[in-house]
Each structure stands twice: as C-alpha cells, then as structure tokens.
C-alpha cells in the first residue's frame, strides 16, 4: 500500500525593513518567523496568516533601534558592523566598493566628498552621497539600527558609513571620516572592489 504524503503547509514570504518574514499555515494553526541575515528576530503563532504577518511586522519594528536625536543612542559596535558587512557584501556594487576602498586607504580614513566621488568615477558628491546612503541602509537594516532623521523626510543612512567633520557644511568640500566600526569591519572582511 502506497503511503500518502501529508500536504505541504501554505507558505507566505515578505521582505520587510531588511528582514525576511515567513508565515506557514498548518492544520493546527499558523506559525511565523522573522529573520535577519541568518538570525531569528521573532517567532509567532496565531490563527490567521494576516494576523501573524502583522504581529511579525510589529516585532521587527520594536527590534529596530532608532536614533531619535543626533548621538542619543550608541551606534552598533565593531562586531555588528562586521557581521552586517559579511552577510551583505554581495549587495554592494563595484562603485560602492571603490568608494569604501578609497576612504579606507585615505590618511586617517578621511576624504572630502569630491574625492569619494572621484574614487568611483562619479560626477559629483551628490551621486556619491546617494551611493553611501545605500550602503548605510544595507548595513543599518542588517544591524536593526536606524540613524537619526537629520534632514526632514527620511533617516540619514549615510551616517552609518561616515560622519562629516563640520555638519554645517555637508557639501563636496566637507571632510568625511569613516566610522571606526566600519573601518574595523573592512579590516576583517575582504571588501575590495572586484577586478
């Protein structure tokens, strides 16, 4: 007699704020988990897929550390940066890696916005700033950390990569210091641009 396989549970996935939400329906109920770069953030059980998914989103929101005012919350440490960089290295473009490499090699890890842009062959600091913001968002979401909103509208993800010496002058001539945590992470993970 042929053994029948049990039906596979219904599975729903959603990318949410840098995490992966997975919900499965079983005959006995619904089970969901939130994951971020291989680590479990939350484990939820419920009666409906939509309810479990909503609770998972709330749990992720609650797990994210949000800097509400500049420098009110300590930024993630060396180990968190290293883990985030290691898990997300393949998400960084060649231009982003060129920028990071030039910044890393610069004396005292300081470069002007113009020099950062030149390192990647970008026309302006504005274009480079946009790329650094993408890098910062990738790292921030992986570390469950959101920097302060210093410009009305959205978090300044760039601040997870570098800090301006003079916050009043954020243009291409401003000197940008790479965060020491990122320096340590780059020292331990080979993030060299592909050749």
Secondary structure, DSSP 8 states (H G I E B T S, - for coil): ---------EEEEEEETTEEEEEEEETTEEEEEEEETTEEEEEEEES-HHHHHHHHHHHHHHHSEE--STTSS----HHHHHHHHHHHGGGS-HHHHHHHHHHHHSGGGEEEHHHHHHHTT-S-HHHHHHHHHHHHHHHHHHHTEE----BTTB--GGGGTEEES-TT--STTSEEEE-HHHHHHHHHS------
